[in-house]
Amino acid sequence: MTRKAGWWALGAVAGAVVLGCGGASSVLKAITVTPQFAVADRAGTVNFTYSVVTGGRPDVVWSTSAGSITQTGTFTAPNFDGFVEVRAALQAEPAVSDSGFVAVGAGSGGFILQEDVELGIGETMTLTAGFIDVTDDACDWFTTQGVLKPSTAAACATLIEAPRTPGNFSVVARNRQNDFIFGRRDIKVNAISVAVSPQGIRVPGGEKRTFTALVTGPRNTGVIWQADRGFITDEGEWTAPATAGTAIITARSAANPDVIGTAVVTVE
């Protein structure tokens, strides 16, 4: 595993560890443990597996810094909160190994300030964390899904981009001064929908109409208005063109611009 100071994220991508801190880098690994990061309740279980660059399934030896793990990769968490390393080493060459990590419990000595977090698919949000009984709030961030990006909002902050599918995932901030101190936040991801009204109206050329958009799913319910004919303001007030025909009014989710709602207008 390769680490850079400042900020990092773990993710198994084509046998590499992807890291962030002013630019991405990758390190080819002979063996890769999956998942690279997981969360578990006390005494909960996580199933680990592994892959090797050369293919095949050479024998490995599993070990863990706390709790227990079977030699088929089933990890059982300890009965206390903590940050646990799970390691797989090639049996024929123990120096060749890789590790995944498990945050056990709701957090110990740390907290993520944002509560009851729900995001729309692909939506971004800044998270900040703090710790007790330490003199330095510098931290490392981990996530089970989505993408972590650097943030300078606080000593321990990150910009999280939600995954592109609805569901739940977890983000953890671990104190760099004491590896066992961490905060955890579980995040719900919602689908995003945008409904534009009114629909199917007829408007004389040159006249104005106001459109509204109902956005469900994300924290940010704003939209970006667009029109293929005529002119529309940021507030949704549309001025019809002078010539007859049809016009398409589009409201694009500010949280995820890939999600849109439309209305078709007939210009008379």
C-alpha positions in Angstrom: 0.0 0.0 0.0 1.3 3.5 -0.9 0.4 6.5 1.2 0.8 10.2 0.5 0.5 12.8 3.3 -2.4 15.2 3.2 -5.3 13.2 1.9 -5.9 9.7 0.5 -8.6 7.4 -0.8 -8.4 3.7 -1.4 -10.0 1.9 -4.3 -9.1 -1.3 -6.1 -9.0 -0.4 -9.8 -7.3 -2.8 -12.2 -4.9 -4.1 -9.6 -3.8 -0.7 -8.4 -4.3 1.6 -5.4 -5.7 5.0 -6.4 -4.6 7.9 -4.3 -5.3 11.6 -4.2 -3.3 14.6 -3.1 -2.9 17.2 -5.8 -3.0 14.5 -8.5 -3.6 10.7 -8.9 -0.9 8.0 -8.9 -1.0 4.3 -9.0 1.1 1.4 -7.9 1.0 -2.0 -9.6 0.4 -4.7 -7.0 1.1 -8.4 -7.4 -1.9 -9.2 -5.2 -5.0 -7.0 -4.5 -7.4 -7.5 -1.6 -11.1 -6.7 -2.1 -12.7 -4.7 -0.6 -9.9 -2.2 0.2 -12.2 -0.6 2.8 -15.3 -1.7 4.6 -17.4 -0.9 7.7 -18.8 -3.4 10.2 -20.7 -3.5 13.4 -19.1 -5.0 16.5 -18.9 -8.8 15.9 -20.2 -8.2 12.4 -18.7 -10.0 9.3 -17.1 -8.9 6.1 -16.2 -11.3 3.2 -12.8 -10.6 1.7 -11.3 -12.0 -1.5 -8.2 -11.4 -3.5 -6.8 -11.4 -7.1 -3.3 -11.6 -8.5 -1.8 -10.0 -11.5 -0.8 -13.3 -13.1 -4.3 -14.7 -12.7 -5.1 -18.0 -11.1 -5.8 -18.6 -7.3 -2.5 -19.2 -5.5 -2.8 -20.0 -1.8 -2.8 -17.1 0.6 -2.5 -16.7 4.3 -5.1 -14.3 5.9 -4.4 -12.4 9.0 -6.0 -9.5 10.9 -4.9 -7.0 13.5 -8.0 -7.5 15.6 -11.0 -9.8 15.5 -10.6 -13.0 13.5 -10.5 -14.2 9.9 -10.9 -17.6 8.3 -8.6 -18.9 5.7 -11.4 -18.4 3.2 -11.5 -14.7 3.9 -14.5 -14.3 6.2 -13.6 -11.6 8.8 -15.4 -11.3 12.1 -15.0 -7.9 13.8 -14.0 -7.6 17.4 -16.4 -6.5 20.2 -15.0 -3.0 20.3 -14.8 0.0 18.0 -11.6 0.4 16.1 -9.7 0.5 12.8 -8.6 -3.0 11.7 -6.2 -4.2 9.1 -6.9 -7.4 7.1 -3.9 -8.8 5.3 -3.5 -11.5 2.6 0.0 -12.8 1.9 1.0 -15.3 -0.8 1.7 -18.6 1.0 4.7 -19.3 -1.2 6.1 -15.8 -0.9 4.9 -14.1 2.3 6.5 -10.8 1.5 4.0 -10.4 -1.3 0.9 -9.1 0.3 -1.9 -6.5 0.4 -4.2 -5.2 3.0 -7.8 -4.0 3.3 -9.2 -2.0 6.3 -12.4 -2.3 8.3 -13.8 0.5 10.5 -15.6 -1.3 13.3 -18.5 0.3 15.1 -19.9 3.8 14.9 -16.6 5.6 15.7 -14.3 6.0 18.6 -13.1 9.5 19.7 -14.0 11.1 16.4 -17.1 12.6 14.8 -18.2 13.8 11.4 -20.1 17.1 11.9 -22.7 16.7 9.2 -25.7 14.6 10.4 -28.6 12.8 8.7 -26.9 13.1 5.3 -28.8 12.3 2.2 -27.5 13.0 -1.3 -28.7 12.5 -4.8 -26.8 10.3 -7.2 -23.6 12.0 -8.2 -24.2 14.9 -5.9 -21.2 16.4 -4.0 -20.9 17.6 -0.4 -18.1 18.8 1.9 -17.7 16.7 5.0 -15.7 17.9 8.1 -14.6 15.9 11.1 -13.1 16.5 14.5 -11.5 14.4 17.3 -11.2 14.4 21.0 -8.1 13.8 23.2 -5.7 14.6 20.3 -3.7 17.7 19.6 -3.9 17.5 15.8 -7.1 17.1 13.7 -5.2 16.0 10.6 -6.9 12.9 9.2 -7.2 10.4 6.4 -10.6 9.8 4.7 -12.0 6.4 3.6 -15.3 5.5 1.7 -17.0 2.3 0.8 -18.4 3.9 -2.4 -18.4 7.2 -4.3 -15.3 9.4 -4.8 -13.3 11.4 -2.3 -11.7 14.6 -3.3 -9.4 17.0 -1.4 -10.9 20.0 0.5 -9.3 22.8 2.4 -12.5 23.7 4.3 -11.0 22.5 7.6 -8.0 20.6 9.1 -10.0 17.4 8.4 -12.3 17.8 5.5 -13.1 16.1 2.2 -15.4 16.6 -0.8 -17.5 13.4 -1.3 -19.2 12.6 -4.6 -22.0 10.2 -4.2 -22.1 7.0 -6.2 -24.3 6.9 -9.4 -26.7 4.3 -8.0 -29.2 4.7 -5.1 -28.4 2.9 -1.9 -26.3 3.5 1.2 -22.6 3.9 1.8 -20.2 4.9 4.7 -17.5 7.5 5.0 -14.9 7.4 7.7 -12.4 10.0 8.9 -9.4 8.5 10.8 -7.1 10.6 12.9 -3.5 10.6 11.7 -2.1 11.0 15.2 -3.9 8.0 16.6 -5.0 5.3 14.1 -7.8 4.0 16.5 -9.6 7.3 16.7 -12.1 7.8 13.9 -15.6 9.1 13.1 -18.1 7.4 10.8 -21.1 8.7 8.8 -23.6 6.5 6.9 -25.0 8.3 3.9 -28.2 7.5 1.9 -28.1 8.0 -1.8 -31.4 8.9 -3.6 -32.4 8.8 -7.2 -33.0 12.3 -8.6 -36.1 13.4 -10.6 -37.0 16.7 -12.2 -40.5 17.6 -13.2 -41.2 20.8 -15.1 -44.5 22.6 -15.2 -46.6 23.7 -17.0 -46.7 21.1 -19.7 -48.0 21.3 -23.2 -49.0 24.9 -23.2 -49.5 27.2 -26.3 -47.9 30.7 -26.1 -48.2 33.6 -28.6 -44.9 34.7 -30.0 -43.0 37.2 -27.9 -45.1 36.6 -24.7 -43.6 35.4 -21.4 -44.4 32.4 -19.2 -42.9 31.3 -15.9 -41.9 27.6 -15.5 -41.2 25.8 -12.3 -39.3 22.6 -11.5 -40.0 20.1 -8.8 -36.7 18.3 -7.8 -36.7 15.3 -5.5 -33.8 13.3 -4.2 -30.8 15.6 -3.7 -29.9 18.1 -0.9 -29.5 20.8 -3.6 -32.9 21.2 -5.3 -31.8 24.0 -7.6 -32.0 23.8 -11.4 -30.3 25.3 -14.4 -32.8 26.5 -16.9 -32.3 26.2 -20.7 -34.4 26.7 -23.8 -33.7 25.7 -27.4 -35.8 28.7 -28.6 -36.5 32.0 -27.1 -34.9 33.2 -23.9 -35.2 31.9 -20.3 -33.9 33.5 -17.1 -32.3 31.8 -14.1 -35.7 32.1 -12.4 -37.5 30.2 -15.1 -39.2 33.1 -16.9 -39.3 32.3 -20.6 -39.8 34.7 -23.5 -41.2 33.0 -26.6 -39.6 33.6 -29.9 -41.3 35.7 -32.5 -41.8 32.8 -35.0 -44.2 30.0 -34.7 -43.1 26.4 -33.9 -42.2 24.3 -30.9 -39.7 25.0 -28.1 -38.2 22.7 -25.5 -37.7 24.1 -22.0 -35.2 22.1 -20.0 -34.5 22.2 -16.2 -31.2 20.6 -15.4 -30.5 19.4 -11.8 -27.9 21.6 -10.1 -26.9 18.6 -8.0 -26.4 16.3 -11.0 -26.6 18.0 -14.4 -27.1 14.7 -16.1 -30.6 14.6 -14.7 -33.1 16.8 -16.5 -36.8 17.5 -16.9 -38.4 19.0 -20.0 -41.6 20.7 -21.2 -42.6 21.2 -24.9 -44.3 24.5 -25.7 -46.1 25.4 -28.9 -45.4 28.9 -30.1 -48.3 30.4 -32.1 
